[in-house]
Amino acid sequence: MSAETHKWSLNFAISKAGTLDTSTVGEFKNGRGEFYDQEDFNGRPVLVRFIISGIKSESCKFE
């Protein structure tokens, strides 16, 4: 987390390639995390949204 912007970065590993994917950047507000990045899909740029909700000590929901 960045102390100045309060933004988080999520990073996912691509196991076949042995690399990290593009960072997904976002923040948590009101018990919900929203993260965005731009990726390439069949040669076209697409906006990706990743949501973390229902956050509890033992579980959460990923969308």
N, C-alpha and C positions, 0 to 999 in steps of 0.2 A: 504494500500500500504506500502511496505517496503521501507524506505528511502535509504537503502544501495543497494538493488538489483533492485529497481523500478518494482518489481513484485506485482501483485494484486492477491488476493484470492477471488473467488466467492463461496458462500456457499448457498446451497439449502435445504429447510426444507422438510422432509418426514412427511406429516401431519398425515397419519395413524399410524405411529410408534412414532410420537412426537420427532423425532431426526433430527440432521443435517447430510446430506450426506457428502461424502469425498470432501474436498476443491478442486476446480478446479483452477489451478495456471497458470498465464500467464502475458502478458503485452500488452500495447497499443503502436503501432508504425504506423506512417503515416495514422492516422485516422481509424485504424482497431485494434481490440483486438483479440488476439489468446490465448486460454486457454486450458490446457491439464490436464487429470488425468487418472488413471488406475482404472477400475471398474471390477466387476465380472459379467459375463453373462452366465447363465446356467453352472456355475462351471468353466468357462474359463476366464482368464484375457483378457480384451480388452482395447485398448487405445482409449480414448474419446477426441475429439476436439470440442471446443465450440468457435464460431466466432461471434464477434459483429462488424458490418460494417454499412456504410451509416449513421454515427452518425451526428445528427442534434440537435438543441436545443429542437425540439418538437418530435423527433422520432429516431429510430435506427432499424436495422435489426439483428435478432438472427438466427444463423444457428447451 
